[in-house]
C-alpha cells in the first residue's frame, strides 16, 4: 500500500521535472558519458522491444496451435494386409 501511494504521489513528469532529472544525470555522469549512456539505453530499449515482439509472436502461435484441431485426433482407417 505504501508503494502505491508513493507512485500515485509522483504523478506525471512535466518539463521542469525532466530538466531537473537531466541536470542531475549530467552532474552525476558528466558530459562525456552521456552519449554512451544514451546509446546503452537505446540499445536496451531495442532489445526489450524485440524480446516483447518475439514473446507475443510465440503466444499467438501457441494460441493458434491450441485452437486448431489436430490431425492425429481424427480416427484413421487401417489398411488390411
C-alpha positions in Angstrom: 0.0 0.0 0.0 2.9 2.4 0.8 4.4 1.8 -2.7 1.1 2.6 -4.4 0.7 5.8 -2.5 4.3 6.8 -3.4 3.8 6.1 -7.1 0.5 8.0 -7.1 2.2 10.9 -5.4 4.8 11.2 -8.2 2.1 11.6 -10.9 3.3 12.5 -14.4 6.6 14.2 -15.1 6.4 17.7 -16.5 9.0 19.7 -18.4 10.6 21.2 -15.2 10.9 17.8 -13.7 12.5 16.4 -16.8 15.0 19.3 -16.9 15.9 18.7 -13.3 16.4 15.0 -13.8 18.6 15.7 -16.9 20.7 18.1 -14.9 21.2 15.7 -12.1 22.2 12.9 -14.6 24.6 15.4 -16.2 26.2 16.2 -12.9 26.5 12.5 -11.9 27.8 11.1 -15.2 29.4 14.1 -16.9 29.1 15.3 -20.4 31.4 12.7 -21.9 29.5 9.8 -20.5 26.0 11.0 -21.6 26.3 9.8 -25.2 27.4 6.4 -24.1 24.7 6.2 -21.5 22.1 7.2 -24.1 23.4 4.6 -26.6 23.2 1.9 -23.9 19.6 2.9 -23.0 18.6 3.0 -26.7 20.1 -0.5 -27.3 18.5 -2.0 -24.3 15.1 -0.5 -25.3 15.5 -2.0 -28.7 16.4 -5.4 -27.3 13.4 -5.2 -24.9 11.1 -4.4 -27.8 12.5 -7.2 -29.9 12.0 -9.7 -27.0 8.5 -8.4 -26.4 7.6 -8.9 -30.1 9.1 -12.4 -30.1 7.2 -13.3 -26.9 3.9 -12.0 -28.4 4.6 -14.0 -31.6 5.2 -17.2 -29.6 2.0 -16.7 -27.6 -0.1 -16.1 -30.7 1.4 -19.1 -32.4 0.7 -21.3 -29.4 -2.9 -20.0 -29.3 -3.3 -20.9 -33.0 -2.0 -24.3 -32.4 -4.2 -24.9 -29.4 -7.4 -23.8 -31.3 -6.5 -25.7 -34.5 -7.9 -29.2 -34.5 -5.1 -31.7 -34.6 -4.9 -34.3 -37.4 -3.9 -37.1 -35.0 -7.2 -36.8 -33.1 -9.3 -37.9 -36.1 -9.8 -41.6 -36.4 -7.7 -43.4 -39.0 -8.7 -46.3 -41.2 -6.1 -49.1 -41.1 -5.3 -50.9 -44.3 -5.8 -54.6 -44.4 -2.6 -56.6 -45.0 
